[in-house]
Amino acid sequence: MRALVTRCEELLRRQQQLQADNQLLQEQIERLLTDPAYLERLAREMGMVKPNDTIYVSTDPKGGVIP
């Protein structure tokens, strides 16, 4: 019986964590839909560029690309 109570408590904690995670995701979705500057910043962090942007690529002395 104690094992069932323990398992139930674990599941309740997991449910609370998932609800909190879901709330954060909902807030991020809302921000993505309503804040163009935030969306652009994330896109640029992923390496995306706008049309007509000038792209500069640096290389190290050994010939490798520096991110």
N, C-alpha and C positions, 0 to 999 in steps of 0.2 A: 504494500500500500504506500509506503514511504517513497518508493521509486516512482510511483505514478504522480505523487504530489511534486516531487523534484522535477520530473519531466514536464509537468504542467507549468511550473514556475519558469523553467527554461523557455518553454514555448511562448509564454506571456512576455518575457524579456525580449525574445526574438521578434515578436509581433510589434512591440513598442519601438524597437530599433528600426524595423522595416517601415513603420509609419513615419518615423522621423526622417529616414532616408527619402521616402516618397515625398514628403513635404519639401525637402531641399530640392529635389528634382523638379517638382512643380514650380517652385520659385525660379529655378534656372530656366525652365521652359518659358515662363512668363517674361523673364528678362530678355531672352533671345527674341521673343516676338515683339517686344516693345522698345528695346534699346539698341538702335542701329550701331552706335559707337561700340557697345559691348560685343555685338556680333562681329563687327569689323576687326576688333582687337583679337578675338579668338581665331578668326580666319587667318589673320596675318601671323599669329603664333604657330599656325599649322603650315606656314609657308606659302599661303595663297597671296596673289598679287592682283591689283586692279589692272584693267586694260591700260596700256600706255605707261605703266610704271617702269622706271629704269631699274634694272636688277644688277647689282654688283656682287661678284663672287670673288672672295679673297682666297689665295692659296698660300700654303706654307712653303718654305724654301725647299722642302723635299718633294714638292709637287702635289701634295694632298690638298683637298678642299677644306677650308676652315668654315664650320657651320656658323 
